[in-house]
Amino acid sequence: MKRHSSPSLQFLGAAGTVTGSRYLLETDGHRVLIDCGLFQGYKQLRDRNRAAFPVPPETIDTVLLTHAHLDHSGYIPALVRNGFRGKVICTPATAELCSLLLPDSGYLQEEEARYARRKGYSKHANPTPLYTLEDAKASLEHISTHGFDDDFQAGHSIRARFLHAGHLLGAAQISVDIAGTTLHFSGDLGRPQDPLMRPSVPLHEADVLVCESTYGNRRHPRIDAEAELAPVIRRVAGRGGVIVIPAFAVGRAQGILLHIARLVQRGDIPALPVFLNSPMAIDATDIYHRFHDEHHVSLEECRAMHSIATLVRSVDESKALNLRRGPMIIVSASGMLTGGRVLHHLQAFGSDARNAILLSGFQAGGTRGAALAAGADHLRMFGHDVPIRAEVVQLESFSGHADADEILNWMRQARRAPRITYLTHGEPDAADTLRGRINRELGWQARVPEHLERIDLERPA
């Protein structure tokens, strides 16, 4: 495959969609990949995970990782299995979280393939996982770490620096100098007033800015998360219901437990049994203790966050939860209902109107979470349509992403306008709405790139 000698940027993912973050930098025949995520949601997007990678993996020299969420990191095991031999460079906390997320992803994919074969509901005669647990473990050997705020060599003629992004432990913006051109990749930007994470550092300057636009068409409501959560818990507890909270195991689960602990301590909600049914979330909570300098939760509240819930590790313990009666709270992955133990809880509790399902974050189009948020009265799970009669509540105050106003305020702090801003990692309406606001309010040139579009960095447009 032809390598380009002039510096270029190619959008291999997250262009016109909110998942699959992958950006390819090339210069003098060398290749660096920024993020290596999974496509999630609509089937036509998920099918991209099965397609051949746009460039041979063995021709990529380095992967730079903004953070550990699977839409940014989850394709790494497949990249390594298919020939990548370089380093995956990320921050120390991101490396620890990847050591949880990637093996878990491989295990779940193997489980789903086995279940599909056993139940015979796949159109394929022999469903196979995208990658296995062993593939994921092998890929961890390629991970190398670097701290925040110091330049490092990321490849031939390519220097990089990690800058705090908020959003998640270890999450980074990445500033890259390639052949005299400065590119800045926002990664996922956290909120200025996040209950867990410290805010992202301001944008300084860049020739080319690649910015997320997940919430580019909306503002988060200015409501306190605990004020939003408490009445729902009281209402459902009063009717003896079970509250199922699908939550990302890393970041969101910890924030929810923190708020529940505070509410119980103040007496704002009854002291219900709380179960954290995600071995990965349990381990991730331990990591929050070890990286205390990256968030602003006190040590005492960290302990409360850790102790408020009964920790459910084994499959048998998970199954036993489905036989219990309410009131109780179950926090379980995954956050967009794409897989994991939470699906079994929905199967067990979703058909009872006394119960409630609390959606606690962004629901990408094509996911079960998006279907529920849109009012679906049944969900397709395990080859069957499961009726949903439980109350469904979309919590609006729990997002770990900056909203449109917060992204614009982050941009306003730049010393100079970029030559061009590319908006990625957003659904089409979100990305285009933010593009319009950047043009009007900042006077910057901005556009939404096409999937697989390649940009000449000497003349970006």
QUIMO-V998234 format. One record per helix or strand of 3 or more residues. SS is the DSSP state (hx for helix, st for strand). FROM is the first residue (numbers start at 1). TO is the last residue. Records with the same first field share a line. If there is no record, write none. Layout:
SS = FROM-TO + FROM-TO
This chain:
st = 8-11 + 23-27 + 30-34 + 62-64 + 87-90 + 143-145 + 152-155 + 158-164 + 172-178 + 181-185 + 208-212 + 242-246 + 273-277 + 328-332 + 356-359 + 378-381 + 384-387 + 391-394 + 420-424 + 454-456
hx = 43-50 + 57-59 + 70-73 + 76-81 + 92-119 + 133-142 + 225-238 + 252-266 + 279-290 + 292-294 + 299-307 + 315-321 + 342-349 + 368-373 + 404-412 + 428-442 + 457-459
